Amino acid sequence: MQNNRVHLHSASGLLHDNFRLSNLDYGHLMDLAFRLENHLKGYKKVLRLACFNVLTHNRDDHSKNFAFLMNKKGDWQFAPAYDLTFSFSSHGQHSATVNGEGENPTQKHLLELAALFDLKNAKLILEEVKNAVNNWQHFAKQAGVSKTSLDLIQKVIQKQCKDR
């Protein structure tokens, strides 16, 4: 049997960040992705996930919920997203801030973050994520999400997806 193991390292481990007392910002993740991948695509990957987490109210976005995978050649890549959940969090704000804002990050904060990294297509990335998130209700019904949960989550997502 061939060994198909891959190396994985969380942002928490790579940055020596205590995820319970973190001051992580998505900008830190963008910088880390660029340094590990040695390519501007890292910025876009992190921004896309930041947009998703803000728009879907995933406030469980601490440094152990971001990771990087190393391939057999020793190249690092931002890992596929995981532990994505609608969450108010225990302290009522995002664990990872968006351009310094954790309590109520908006699309404006996401675009400001992108501007810091000179991302030219940030608005397109945001719109693509918004389009996908706006279909959430369809997927939730297919998955059997209760009407109570569906209504609560849909209300919050609609608020987050409004331009503000």
HELIX and SHEET records of a PDB file:
HELIX    1   1 ALA A   11  LEU A   15  1                                   5    
HELIX    2   2 PHE A   19  LEU A   21  5                                   3    
HELIX    3   3 TYR A   26  GLU A   37  1                                  12    
HELIX    4   4 LYS A   41  LEU A   55  1                                  15    
HELIX    5   5 SER A   63  ASN A   65  5                                   3    
HELIX    6   6 GLN A  107  LEU A  116  1                                  10    
HELIX    7   7 ALA A  122  VAL A  133  1                                  12    
HELIX    8   8 TRP A  136  GLN A  142  1                                   7    
HELIX    9   9 LYS A  147  CYS A  161  1                                  15    
SHEET    1   A 3 HIS A   7  SER A  10  0                                        
SHEET    2   A 3 ALA A  67  MET A  70 -1                                        
SHEET    3   A 3 TRP A  76  PHE A  78 -1                                        
END                                                                             
